[in-house]
């Protein structure tokens, strides 16, 4: 089952907040990107890059 469009919108809003220097929930963004990567192979690499960048161990 593909995630609802609202998950893609949520991630978009979170990334906009990051780009603008506003606070955002890193864990939630990473979880959304991981879920999206699992069901959308066409954007999997981009979502994995987001996951890696937001990893607290990085």
PQR file with spaces between the fields and no chain letter, atoms N, CA, C, O and H, PARSE charges and radii, in Angstrom:
ATOM       1  N    UNK     1       0.842   -1.188    0.000 -0.4000 1.5000
ATOM       2  CA   UNK     1       0.000    0.000    0.000 -0.0000 2.0000
ATOM       3  C    UNK     1       0.885    1.248    0.000  0.5500 1.7000
ATOM       4  O    UNK     1       1.809    1.361    0.805 -0.5500 1.4000
ATOM       5  N    UNK     2       0.602    2.163   -0.889 -0.4000 1.5000
ATOM       6  CA   UNK     2       1.386    3.396   -0.963 -0.0000 2.0000
ATOM       7  C    UNK     2       0.924    4.370    0.112  0.5500 1.7000
ATOM       8  O    UNK     2      -0.261    4.424    0.441 -0.5500 1.4000
ATOM       9  H    UNK     2      -0.149    2.072   -1.544  0.4000 1.0000
ATOM      10  N    UNK     3       1.874    5.149    0.667 -0.4000 1.5000
ATOM      11  CA   UNK     3       1.469    6.094    1.693 -0.0000 2.0000
ATOM      12  C    UNK     3       0.558    7.163    1.104  0.5500 1.7000
ATOM      13  O    UNK     3       0.648    7.499   -0.077 -0.5500 1.4000
ATOM      14  H    UNK     3       2.836    5.105    0.400  0.4000 1.0000
ATOM      15  N    UNK     4      -0.296    7.675    1.929 -0.4000 1.5000
ATOM      16  CA   UNK     4      -1.187    8.749    1.494 -0.0000 2.0000
ATOM      17  C    UNK     4      -0.365    9.979    1.146  0.5500 1.7000
ATOM      18  O    UNK     4       0.748   10.170    1.636 -0.5500 1.4000
ATOM      19  H    UNK     4      -0.369    7.403    2.888  0.4000 1.0000
ATOM      20  N    UNK     5      -0.932   10.786    0.306 -0.4000 1.5000
ATOM      21  CA   UNK     5      -0.234   12.012   -0.094 -0.0000 2.0000
ATOM      22  C    UNK     5       0.103   12.891    1.101  0.5500 1.7000
ATOM      23  O    UNK     5       1.044   13.684    1.049 -0.5500 1.4000
ATOM      24  H    UNK     5      -1.837   10.630   -0.092  0.4000 1.0000
ATOM      25  N    UNK     6      -0.656   12.752    2.164 -0.4000 1.5000
ATOM      26  CA   UNK     6      -0.383   13.616    3.318 -0.0000 2.0000
ATOM      27  C    UNK     6       0.993   13.322    3.912  0.5500 1.7000
ATOM      28  O    UNK     6       1.604   14.219    4.494 -0.5500 1.4000
ATOM      29  H    UNK     6      -1.419   12.108    2.206  0.4000 1.0000
ATOM      30  N    UNK     7       1.502   12.081    3.783 -0.4000 1.5000
ATOM      31  CA   UNK     7       2.849   11.787    4.284 -0.0000 2.0000
ATOM      32  C    UNK     7       3.904   12.516    3.454  0.5500 1.7000
ATOM      33  O    UNK     7       4.878   13.038    3.997 -0.5500 1.4000
ATOM      34  H    UNK     7       1.006   11.352    3.311  0.4000 1.0000
ATOM      35  N    UNK     8       3.708   12.549    2.155 -0.4000 1.5000
ATOM      36  CA   UNK     8       4.633   13.291    1.298 -0.0000 2.0000
ATOM      37  C    UNK     8       4.572   14.785    1.602  0.5500 1.7000
ATOM      38  O    UNK     8       5.597   15.466    1.627 -0.5500 1.4000
ATOM      39  H    UNK     8       2.916   12.126    1.714  0.4000 1.0000
ATOM      40  N    UNK     9       3.357   15.285    1.834 -0.4000 1.5000
ATOM      41  CA   UNK     9       3.204   16.705    2.188 -0.0000 2.0000
ATOM      42  C    UNK     9       3.844   16.997    3.540  0.5500 1.7000
ATOM      43  O    UNK     9       4.506   18.021    3.712 -0.5500 1.4000
ATOM      44  H    UNK     9       2.525   14.732    1.814  0.4000 1.0000
ATOM      45  N    UNK    10       3.645   16.095    4.496 -0.4000 1.5000
ATOM      46  CA   UNK    10       4.246   16.284    5.818 -0.0000 2.0000
ATOM      47  C    UNK    10       5.756   16.399    5.702  0.5500 1.7000
ATOM      48  O    UNK    10       6.359   17.305    6.278 -0.5500 1.4000
ATOM      49  H    UNK    10       3.107   15.263    4.356  0.4000 1.0000
ATOM      50  N    UNK    11       6.365   15.490    4.965 -0.4000 1.5000
ATOM      51  CA   UNK    11       7.816   15.529    4.801 -0.0000 2.0000
ATOM      52  C    UNK    11       8.241   16.813    4.109  0.5500 1.7000
ATOM      53  O    UNK    11       9.249   17.417    4.476 -0.5500 1.4000
ATOM      54  H    UNK    11       5.875   14.754    4.497  0.4000 1.0000
ATOM      55  N    UNK    12       7.488   17.225    3.125 -0.4000 1.5000
ATOM      56  CA   UNK    12       7.787   18.473    2.431 -0.0000 2.0000
ATOM      57  C    UNK    12       7.783   19.664    3.386  0.5500 1.7000
ATOM      58  O    UNK    12       8.682   20.503    3.344 -0.5500 1.4000
ATOM      59  H    UNK    12       6.669   16.735    2.827  0.4000 1.0000
ATOM      60  N    UNK    13       6.777   19.732    4.238 -0.4000 1.5000
ATOM      61  CA   UNK    13       6.685   20.836    5.207 -0.0000 2.0000
ATOM      62  C    UNK    13       7.839   20.787    6.211  0.5500 1.7000
ATOM      63  O    UNK    13       8.382   21.821    6.599 -0.5500 1.4000
ATOM      64  H    UNK    13       6.047   19.050    4.272  0.4000 1.0000
ATOM      65  N    UNK    14       8.199   19.588    6.618 -0.4000 1.5000
ATOM      66  CA   UNK    14       9.311   19.450    7.559 -0.0000 2.0000
ATOM      67  C    UNK    14      10.606   19.914    6.916  0.5500 1.7000
ATOM      68  O    UNK    14      11.393   20.624    7.543 -0.5500 1.4000
ATOM      69  H    UNK    14       7.758   18.748    6.302  0.4000 1.0000
ATOM      70  N    UNK    15      10.836   19.513    5.653 -0.4000 1.5000
ATOM      71  CA   UNK    15      12.062   19.922    4.966 -0.0000 2.0000
ATOM      72  C    UNK    15      12.084   21.428    4.704  0.5500 1.7000
ATOM      73  O    UNK    15      13.151   22.042    4.722 -0.5500 1.4000
ATOM      74  H    UNK    15      10.196   18.937    5.144  0.4000 1.0000
ATOM      75  N    UNK    16      10.936   22.015    4.464 -0.4000 1.5000
ATOM      76  CA   UNK    16      10.866   23.473    4.310 -0.0000 2.0000
ATOM      77  C    UNK    16      11.253   24.148    5.619  0.5500 1.7000
ATOM      78  O    UNK    16      11.994   25.131    5.616 -0.5500 1.4000
ATOM      79  H    UNK    16      10.069   21.516    4.449  0.4000 1.0000
ATOM      80  N    UNK    17      10.761   23.633    6.726 -0.4000 1.5000
ATOM      81  CA   UNK    17      11.105   24.195    8.035 -0.0000 2.0000
ATOM      82  C    UNK    17      12.611   24.108    8.256  0.5500 1.7000
ATOM      83  O    UNK    17      13.230   25.064    8.722 -0.5500 1.4000
ATOM      84  H    UNK    17      10.158   22.835    6.729  0.4000 1.0000
ATOM      85  N    UNK    18      13.197   22.965    7.923 -0.4000 1.5000
ATOM      86  CA   UNK    18      14.647   22.808    8.074 -0.0000 2.0000
ATOM      87  C    UNK    18      15.390   23.844    7.225  0.5500 1.7000
ATOM      88  O    UNK    18      16.320   24.494    7.702 -0.5500 1.4000
ATOM      89  H    UNK    18      12.695   22.188    7.544  0.4000 1.0000
ATOM      90  N    UNK    19      14.973   23.990    5.968 -0.4000 1.5000
ATOM      91  CA   UNK    19      15.639   24.922    5.061 -0.0000 2.0000
ATOM      92  C    UNK    19      15.534   26.369    5.538  0.5500 1.7000
ATOM      93  O    UNK    19      16.429   27.179    5.297 -0.5500 1.4000
ATOM      94  H    UNK    19      14.217   23.461    5.581  0.4000 1.0000
ATOM      95  N    UNK    20      14.435   26.681    6.214 -0.4000 1.5000
ATOM      96  CA   UNK    20      14.223   28.043    6.710 -0.0000 2.0000
ATOM      97  C    UNK    20      14.792   28.255    8.104  0.5500 1.7000
ATOM      98  O    UNK    20      14.695   29.352    8.654 -0.5500 1.4000
ATOM      99  H    UNK    20      13.709   26.022    6.410  0.4000 1.0000
ATOM     100  N    UNK    21      15.383   27.219    8.678 -0.4000 1.5000
ATOM     101  CA   UNK    21      15.991   27.359    9.993 -0.0000 2.0000
ATOM     102  C    UNK    21      15.010   27.284   11.150  0.5500 1.7000
ATOM     103  O    UNK    21      15.347   27.627   12.283 -0.5500 1.4000
ATOM     104  H    UNK    21      15.462   26.328    8.231  0.4000 1.0000
ATOM     105  N    UNK    22      13.789   26.830   10.859 -0.4000 1.5000
ATOM     106  CA   UNK    22      12.795   26.683   11.920 -0.0000 2.0000
ATOM     107  C    UNK    22      12.957   25.312   12.572  0.5500 1.7000
ATOM     108  O    UNK    22      13.489   24.386   11.959 -0.5500 1.4000
ATOM     109  H    UNK    22      13.516   26.551    9.939  0.4000 1.0000
ATOM     110  N    UNK    23      12.500   25.186   13.810 -0.4000 1.5000
ATOM     111  CA   UNK    23      12.584   23.881   14.472 -0.0000 2.0000
ATOM     112  C    UNK    23      11.726   22.849   13.742  0.5500 1.7000
ATOM     113  O    UNK    23      10.686   23.182   13.173 -0.5500 1.4000
ATOM     114  H    UNK    23      12.068   25.938   14.308  0.4000 1.0000
ATOM     115  N    UNK    24      12.176   21.593   13.765 -0.4000 1.5000
ATOM     116  CA   UNK    24      11.423   20.509   13.145 -0.0000 2.0000
ATOM     117  C    UNK    24      11.781   19.217   13.858  0.5500 1.7000
ATOM     118  O    UNK    24      12.802   19.131   14.540 -0.5500 1.4000
ATOM     119  H    UNK    24      13.021   21.323   14.227  0.4000 1.0000
ATOM     120  N    UNK    25      10.942   18.231   13.696 -0.4000 1.5000
ATOM     121  CA   UNK    25      11.114   16.933   14.353 -0.0000 2.0000
ATOM     122  C    UNK    25      11.943   16.018   13.448  0.5500 1.7000
ATOM     123  O    UNK    25      11.431   15.445   12.486 -0.5500 1.4000
ATOM     124  H    UNK    25      10.112   18.301   13.142  0.4000 1.0000
ATOM     125  N    UNK    26      13.225   15.894   13.775 -0.4000 1.5000
ATOM     126  CA   UNK    26      14.145   15.099   12.966 -0.0000 2.0000
ATOM     127  C    UNK    26      13.726   13.635   12.907  0.5500 1.7000
ATOM     128  O    UNK    26      13.768   13.017   11.843 -0.5500 1.4000
ATOM     129  H    UNK    26      13.641   16.359   14.557  0.4000 1.0000
ATOM     130  N    UNK    27      13.325   13.082   14.040 -0.4000 1.5000
ATOM     131  CA   UNK    27      12.938   11.670   14.078 -0.0000 2.0000
ATOM     132  C    UNK    27      11.727   11.404   13.200  0.5500 1.7000
ATOM     133  O    UNK    27      11.687   10.414   12.470 -0.5500 1.4000
ATOM     134  H    UNK    27      13.290   13.583   14.904  0.4000 1.0000
ATOM     135  N    UNK    28      10.746   12.287   13.272 -0.4000 1.5000
ATOM     136  CA   UNK    28       9.543   12.122   12.467 -0.0000 2.0000
ATOM     137  C    UNK    28       9.886   12.223   10.977  0.5500 1.7000
ATOM     138  O    UNK    28       9.385   11.441   10.169 -0.5500 1.4000
ATOM     139  H    UNK    28      10.779   13.091   13.865  0.4000 1.0000
ATOM     140  N    UNK    29      10.725   13.171   10.621 -0.4000 1.5000
ATOM     141  CA   UNK    29      11.131   13.330    9.221 -0.0000 2.0000
ATOM     142  C    UNK    29      11.858   12.084    8.739  0.5500 1.7000
ATOM     143  O    UNK    29      11.599   11.602    7.636 -0.5500 1.4000
ATOM     144  H    UNK    29      11.132   13.806   11.278  0.4000 1.0000
ATOM     145  N    UNK    30      12.764   11.559    9.554 -0.4000 1.5000
ATOM     146  CA   UNK    30      13.515   10.360    9.176 -0.0000 2.0000
ATOM     147  C    UNK    30      12.582    9.164    9.008  0.5500 1.7000
ATOM     148  O    UNK    30      12.735    8.385    8.067 -0.5500 1.4000
ATOM     149  H    UNK    30      12.974   11.950   10.450  0.4000 1.0000
ATOM     150  N    UNK    31      11.611    9.015    9.923 -0.4000 1.5000
ATOM     151  CA   UNK    31      10.653    7.915    9.827 -0.0000 2.0000
ATOM     152  C    UNK    31       9.784    8.025    8.575  0.5500 1.7000
ATOM     153  O    UNK    31       9.538    7.030    7.893 -0.5500 1.4000
ATOM     154  H    UNK    31      11.487    9.648   10.687  0.4000 1.0000
ATOM     155  N    UNK    32       9.325    9.229    8.283 -0.4000 1.5000
ATOM     156  CA   UNK    32       8.527    9.437    7.070 -0.0000 2.0000
ATOM     157  C    UNK    32       9.335    9.084    5.827  0.5500 1.7000
ATOM     158  O    UNK    32       8.841    8.388    4.939 -0.5500 1.4000
ATOM     159  H    UNK    32       9.524   10.037    8.837  0.4000 1.0000
ATOM     160  N    UNK    33      10.575    9.562    5.763 -0.4000 1.5000
ATOM     161  CA   UNK    33      11.417    9.293    4.593 -0.0000 2.0000
ATOM     162  C    UNK    33      11.661    7.793    4.437  0.5500 1.7000
ATOM     163  O    UNK    33      11.677    7.284    3.316 -0.5500 1.4000
ATOM     164  H    UNK    33      10.976   10.127    6.484  0.4000 1.0000
ATOM     165  N    UNK    34      11.847    7.092    5.533 -0.4000 1.5000
ATOM     166  CA   UNK    34      12.077    5.645    5.469 -0.0000 2.0000
ATOM     167  C    UNK    34      10.832    4.924    4.965  0.5500 1.7000
ATOM     168  O    UNK    34      10.934    4.019    4.136 -0.5500 1.4000
ATOM     169  H    UNK    34      11.834    7.506    6.443  0.4000 1.0000
ATOM     170  N    UNK    35       9.666    5.312    5.455 -0.4000 1.5000
ATOM     171  CA   UNK    35       8.424    4.683    4.995 -0.0000 2.0000
ATOM     172  C    UNK    35       8.198    4.953    3.512  0.5500 1.7000
ATOM     173  O    UNK    35       7.825    4.055    2.757 -0.5500 1.4000
ATOM     174  H    UNK    35       9.584    6.047    6.128  0.4000 1.0000
ATOM     175  N    UNK    36       8.427    6.184    3.110 -0.4000 1.5000
ATOM     176  CA   UNK    36       8.235    6.548    1.700 -0.0000 2.0000
ATOM     177  C    UNK    36       9.215    5.778    0.820  0.5500 1.7000
ATOM     178  O    UNK    36       8.845    5.322   -0.262 -0.5500 1.4000
ATOM     179  H    UNK    36       8.730    6.913    3.724  0.4000 1.0000
ATOM     180  N    UNK    37      10.462    5.627    1.270 -0.4000 1.5000
ATOM     181  CA   UNK    37      11.480    4.890    0.498 -0.0000 2.0000
ATOM     182  C    UNK    37      11.064    3.445    0.272  0.5500 1.7000
ATOM     183  O    UNK    37      11.344    2.872   -0.781 -0.5500 1.4000
ATOM     184  H    UNK    37      10.763    5.997    2.149  0.4000 1.0000
ATOM     185  N    UNK    38      10.406    2.864    1.244 -0.4000 1.5000
ATOM     186  CA   UNK    38      10.013    1.458    1.130 -0.0000 2.0000
ATOM     187  C    UNK    38       8.911    1.220    0.104  0.5500 1.7000
ATOM     188  O    UNK    38       8.819    0.125   -0.452 -0.5500 1.4000
ATOM     189  H    UNK    38      10.179    3.329    2.099  0.4000 1.0000
ATOM     190  N    UNK    39       8.091    2.201   -0.153 -0.4000 1.5000
ATOM     191  CA   UNK    39       6.964    1.986   -1.060 -0.0000 2.0000
ATOM     192  C    UNK    39       7.069    2.745   -2.383  0.5500 1.7000
ATOM     193  O    UNK    39       6.264    2.525   -3.288 -0.5500 1.4000
ATOM     194  H    UNK    39       8.165    3.090    0.299  0.4000 1.0000
ATOM     195  N    UNK    40       8.043    3.624   -2.499 -0.4000 1.5000
ATOM     196  CA   UNK    40       8.234    4.385   -3.737 -0.0000 2.0000
ATOM     197  C    UNK    40       9.663    4.180   -4.250  0.5500 1.7000
ATOM     198  O    UNK    40      10.530    5.023   -4.019 -0.5500 1.4000
ATOM     199  H    UNK    40       8.697    3.803   -1.763  0.4000 1.0000
ATOM     200  N    UNK    41       9.908    3.079   -4.935 -0.4000 1.5000
ATOM     201  CA   UNK    41      11.273    2.812   -5.394 -0.0000 2.0000
ATOM     202  C    UNK    41      11.831    3.897   -6.314  0.5500 1.7000
ATOM     203  O    UNK    41      13.046    4.074   -6.404 -0.5500 1.4000
ATOM     204  H    UNK    41       9.204    2.394   -5.122  0.4000 1.0000
ATOM     205  N    UNK    42      10.957    4.610   -6.984 -0.4000 1.5000
ATOM     206  CA   UNK    42      11.431    5.647   -7.911 -0.0000 2.0000
ATOM     207  C    UNK    42      12.095    6.822   -7.201  0.5500 1.7000
ATOM     208  O    UNK    42      12.851    7.566   -7.826 -0.5500 1.4000
ATOM     209  H    UNK    42       9.970    4.467   -6.910  0.4000 1.0000
ATOM     210  N    UNK    43      11.832    7.006   -5.917 -0.4000 1.5000
ATOM     211  CA   UNK    43      12.481    8.086   -5.157 -0.0000 2.0000
ATOM     212  C    UNK    43      13.225    7.546   -3.937  0.5500 1.7000
ATOM     213  O    UNK    43      13.573    8.302   -3.030 -0.5500 1.4000
ATOM     214  H    UNK    43      11.218    6.402   -5.408  0.4000 1.0000
ATOM     215  N    UNK    44      13.461    6.258   -3.921 -0.4000 1.5000
ATOM     216  CA   UNK    44      14.106    5.600   -2.773 -0.0000 2.0000
ATOM     217  C    UNK    44      15.459    6.217   -2.433  0.5500 1.7000
ATOM     218  O    UNK    44      15.741    6.475   -1.263 -0.5500 1.4000
ATOM     219  H    UNK    44      13.177    5.644   -4.658  0.4000 1.0000
ATOM     220  N    UNK    45      16.293    6.454   -3.430 -0.4000 1.5000
ATOM     221  CA   UNK    45      17.634    6.998   -3.161 -0.0000 2.0000
ATOM     222  C    UNK    45      17.555    8.375   -2.495  0.5500 1.7000
ATOM     223  O    UNK    45      18.312    8.657   -1.566 -0.5500 1.4000
ATOM     224  H    UNK    45      16.064    6.244   -4.381  0.4000 1.0000
ATOM     225  N    UNK    46      16.658    9.215   -2.956 -0.4000 1.5000
ATOM     226  CA   UNK    46      16.499   10.546   -2.344 -0.0000 2.0000
ATOM     227  C    UNK    46      16.033   10.428   -0.900  0.5500 1.7000
ATOM     228  O    UNK    46      16.513   11.149   -0.026 -0.5500 1.4000
ATOM     229  H    UNK    46      16.043    8.986   -3.710  0.4000 1.0000
ATOM     230  N    UNK    47      15.097    9.519   -0.652 -0.4000 1.5000
ATOM     231  CA   UNK    47      14.583    9.338    0.709 -0.0000 2.0000
ATOM     232  C    UNK    47      15.669    8.769    1.625  0.5500 1.7000
ATOM     233  O    UNK    47      15.749    9.135    2.798 -0.5500 1.4000
ATOM     234  H    UNK    47      14.707    8.933   -1.363  0.4000 1.0000
ATOM     235  N    UNK    48      16.492    7.886    1.098 -0.4000 1.5000
ATOM     236  CA   UNK    48      17.597    7.341    1.902 -0.0000 2.0000
ATOM     237  C    UNK    48      18.620    8.416    2.231  0.5500 1.7000
ATOM     238  O    UNK    48      19.202    8.407    3.316 -0.5500 1.4000
ATOM     239  H    UNK    48      16.427    7.588    0.145  0.4000 1.0000
ATOM     240  N    UNK    49      18.842    9.330    1.315 -0.4000 1.5000
ATOM     241  CA   UNK    49      19.763   10.437    1.590 -0.0000 2.0000
ATOM     242  C    UNK    49      19.229   11.300    2.727  0.5500 1.7000
ATOM     243  O    UNK    49      19.997   11.755    3.575 -0.5500 1.4000
ATOM     244  H    UNK    49      18.370    9.337    0.434  0.4000 1.0000
ATOM     245  N    UNK    50      17.929   11.525    2.750 -0.4000 1.5000
ATOM     246  CA   UNK    50      17.308   12.290    3.835 -0.0000 2.0000
ATOM     247  C    UNK    50      17.489   11.535    5.147  0.5500 1.7000
ATOM     248  O    UNK    50      17.856   12.129    6.161 -0.5500 1.4000
ATOM     249  H    UNK    50      17.305   11.155    2.061  0.4000 1.0000
ATOM     250  N    UNK    51      17.234   10.231    5.132 -0.4000 1.5000
ATOM     251  CA   UNK    51      17.395    9.417    6.340 -0.0000 2.0000
ATOM     252  C    UNK    51      18.824    9.511    6.875  0.5500 1.7000
ATOM     253  O    UNK    51      19.033    9.700    8.074 -0.5500 1.4000
ATOM     254  H    UNK    51      16.936    9.748    4.308  0.4000 1.0000
ATOM     255  N    UNK    52      19.792    9.381    5.993 -0.4000 1.5000
ATOM     256  CA   UNK    52      21.200    9.451    6.402 -0.0000 2.0000
ATOM     257  C    UNK    52      21.542   10.811    6.981  0.5500 1.7000
ATOM     258  O    UNK    52      22.233   10.902    7.995 -0.5500 1.4000
ATOM     259  H    UNK    52      19.623    9.227    5.020  0.4000 1.0000
ATOM     260  N    UNK    53      21.068   11.860    6.347 -0.4000 1.5000
ATOM     261  CA   UNK    53      21.384   13.221    6.798 -0.0000 2.0000
ATOM     262  C    UNK    53      20.769   13.522    8.162  0.5500 1.7000
ATOM     263  O    UNK    53      21.340   14.274    8.952 -0.5500 1.4000
ATOM     264  H    UNK    53      20.506   11.786    5.523  0.4000 1.0000
ATOM     265  N    UNK    54      19.604   12.935    8.438 -0.4000 1.5000
ATOM     266  CA   UNK    54      18.910   13.199    9.689 -0.0000 2.0000
ATOM     267  C    UNK    54      19.251   12.191   10.783  0.5500 1.7000
ATOM     268  O    UNK    54      18.723   12.275   11.892 -0.5500 1.4000
ATOM     269  H    UNK    54      19.140   12.325    7.796  0.4000 1.0000
ATOM     270  N    UNK    55      20.124   11.246   10.479 -0.4000 1.5000
ATOM     271  CA   UNK    55      20.500   10.228   11.463 -0.0000 2.0000
ATOM     272  C    UNK    55      21.283   10.907   12.595  0.5500 1.7000
ATOM     273  O    UNK    55      22.270   11.596   12.339 -0.5500 1.4000
ATOM     274  H    UNK    55      20.553   11.177    9.579  0.4000 1.0000
ATOM     275  N    UNK    56      20.846   10.715   13.835 -0.4000 1.5000
ATOM     276  CA   UNK    56      21.526   11.371   14.960 -0.0000 2.0000
ATOM     277  C    UNK    56      22.950   10.875   15.169  0.5500 1.7000
ATOM     278  O    UNK    56      23.740   11.538   15.840 -0.5500 1.4000
ATOM     279  H    UNK    56      20.044   10.155   14.043  0.4000 1.0000
ATOM     280  N    UNK    57      23.289    9.721   14.605 -0.4000 1.5000
ATOM     281  CA   UNK    57      24.649    9.192   14.759 -0.0000 2.0000
ATOM     282  C    UNK    57      25.604    9.781   13.737  0.5500 1.7000
ATOM     283  O    UNK    57      26.815    9.577   13.828 -0.5500 1.4000
ATOM     284  H    UNK    57      22.647    9.182   14.060  0.4000 1.0000
ATOM     285  N    UNK    58      25.071   10.512   12.761 -0.4000 1.5000
ATOM     286  CA   UNK    58      25.914   11.069   11.692 -0.0000 2.0000
ATOM     287  C    UNK    58      26.641   12.308   12.149  0.5500 1.7000
ATOM     288  O    UNK    58      27.392   12.903   11.377 -0.5500 1.4000
ATOM     289  H    UNK    58      24.087   10.678   12.687  0.4000 1.0000
